[in-house]
Amino acid sequence: MNMSGPTVGVVANPASGRDVRRLVAHGSAVTAHDKVNVLTRLMTGLARAGVTAVISMTDRSGVSAGLARACSRRSADGWPTVHFLDHALTGTPTDTVVAVELMMEAGVEVIIVLGGDGTNNLVAHTCRDIPVVAISTGTNNSFPLALEPTVAGLAAGLVATGAVAHDAVTERAKMLAVNHAGRIRHALVDVAVLVQDRIGSGAIWDVRSVRELFLTFARADAIGLSSVGGHLCPVGRYEPYGLAVRLVPAEPSTSAPSADSSTGIRPPIGPGLFADLEVEGWDKLQPGEARTVAESAGVLAIDGERIIEFDQERQGPVTVDLVTTGPPVVDVARTLDLAASAGLLVTHDRPATTTSSKENRQEGEHAS
């Protein structure tokens, strides 16, 4: 699949926003219809920027089918031509990885991701130097932002067409490199060490078993594990360090920690869901400063999903290191500001202005 003009890849995870945290917290579902609505707004923004082709992920849950129907409507006139990937679907995260690989082979200039932290992790691990625009449609989202798809599409299109240089509006994301049994896995936001012997359901919603937490950034205004660090020592997305936190789970309580408890915090670990936690300590995590996990055995959660059972006595040390070579992430606001300052958002070929028409009418009245 070779594209001849500016091309954008779109990854819309059909499973995002549908995990167990919607049941145990107060997260809302993001349906296939909702995602199609986001995609239609994206298309209008991409068209406005001059993007001629879009390569879309394919799924069995109705998202790609809904986009295909939208493309056939009269309202889609002027949209980029949408090409749907044709590959074997597994209904697993592998579909996202394969889709990104095929998009890269086709030469996309930007990849737009609709999903949560987990979806963006998969894309980040695969896309290398391709700029990413991350739109939140998951349950617990710290990495992707709640962007209006219309303006996100416009910004992505400006970068894809080269109207705005991507190195002027992107920043490299930090990542955590987890070395376990000789295999490296990466996290975009957090790595949690849990004292339990089984993975169970993937998503973390009960943090009482978390003993250690490593974060690329820590925001008090985030939802999820990033907010734990954010309540202690806020760290920006692009500051050159991360955060390591050691936790002692607090007993469940319906009341806030007492004012004289310097180690008690109550962060929002899910939509409408707070947790009482005791903090043993925290410190900055510097790049290249690999930390060995303190627990001898347990489960590792990467970006909120429990995926690795470890036993350091049998498998060797588990280490976590901060790296600053993640994917370039497009700053939508900065992109549009630069475009406006350069006059790229001004339409020069429009018909006579309202003022000119008014003046013409006045001249006609005077002549009569």
Protein Blocks (a to p, Z undefined) as FASTA:
>chain_A
ZZfbdcddddddfkgopafklmmmmcdcddfklmmmmmmmmmmmmmmnopabdcddddfe
ommmmmmmmmmpmklgoiacddddddddehiaklmmmmmmmmmmnopabdcddddfklmm
mmmmmnomaccddddfbfbdckbccddfklmmmmmmmmmnomacfklmcccdddddddee
hiacddfkbccddddfbfbjmbacbfklpmbdcdfbdcfkbgcjklmmmmmogcdfkbcb
dcddddddddddfbdcdfklmkbccddfbghiacddddfbdcdddehiacddfbfbdcdd
eehiafbdcdfklnopadddddfkbccdddfklmmmmmmmnopmpcfkbccdfklmmmmm
mmmmmmZZ
